[in-house]
């Protein structure tokens, strides 16, 4: 086999390796060599179990480089040979503990075998059926393969579930002698015994002898689940035995309607009596697959909320009547309406649209919506208006829009907003109404001069040339609305 330029550095490293490693082999045999004193050393005895003596031709003539005298049968204790440094080939894993003779022996130059890779030293027990790249499965630490589950995923049959724990020879009979010839991937070729034991239902009778993976999964052979695309198995249907619906081993004509299996449940139901009330046999309208009871009917025309939700059907549907019933509250709650005295609904003429004040949660604690109630305060508070004397509302002609000064929390402590009379700032904000409004019958009148005692003569002299000036409180306010002289 010819080699290219790219192979020459590798071959050169092998040659260096042979030359350097030879020094370590002097422990096994020593040729007659001239020593410093000129003495001759006879050949040493060799253990025949180690094979033929490796020739030392080309080794250094100084045996003391590697051997301990005088017999030269022992390697020096401080002798160290750096295989990677001296040869360019690192010895890893189990290779680092191998005897030199395992590679350096009379078979021939190491380079001839190194060129063959693993096959140069290791017999291919797989008979070339798994390729020549041993490192795909084997490492240098030991010969035992690893990661086979992951590597198997690259084949036609990934190992998942229970298959991952099965011994190789269960599917590859030749595995004991390292023969991993291709094997069948069809379920039935390995599971014939399981197929013969499958009698519930009887697989052989039904002709189910192939494609086991339609119902079974690799995790476990039992607990098979057939895909029911036309009738999904949900809720209580899921754990049922096949024979519960497929009677007589008939797997081709089982009913798909609820009543096909639940006619007896329909006939036996008395609360309410389905048959007498003429209920449809579309069981799924009220029932689910989780449980036959409790059922839930879709009251889209009259939603069941609050206390209605827990009421028995017969509470509203008396006498087995389930069609044409009224949906207004008073139809069921007329007695509650008549018996209510706080306030008395009937005598007050309250409407029978109970939902305006009551909810479905409870009849008591009703809440009336006051959105439409009059906001005319005096209609309820005329007596309070008339009795008020500080100030006297009626005498002063106060308007009856009570909300202008009063709030809903309390009648007293009213506050009038002087939005048009901003003289409430500064010292004026602490004054009582009567200090400025001296006439209790007319709060439209007020006085400034009674507090600010300017003489007319003095005030007139200060306002010479002011247009429309007169010595009146109303004139003072018109020019001094904030109560400041510099306005």
Helices and strands as residue ranges (DSSP letters): H 5-21, G 22-27, G 48-50, G 63-65, E 67-68, E 74-75, H 83-87, G 93-97, G 100-102, H 110-114, G 117-120, G 134-136, H 148-152, G 161-165, G 168-170, G 173-177, H 187-190, H 192-197, H 203-206, G 212-214, G 235-237, G 242-244, G 247-249, H 258-268, H 274-277, G 283-285, H 307-310, H 313-316, G 318-320, H 330-339, H 345-348, G 354-356, G 370-372, H 378-387, H 393-396, G 402-404, G 422-424, G 426-430, H 433-436, H 456-462, H 473-479
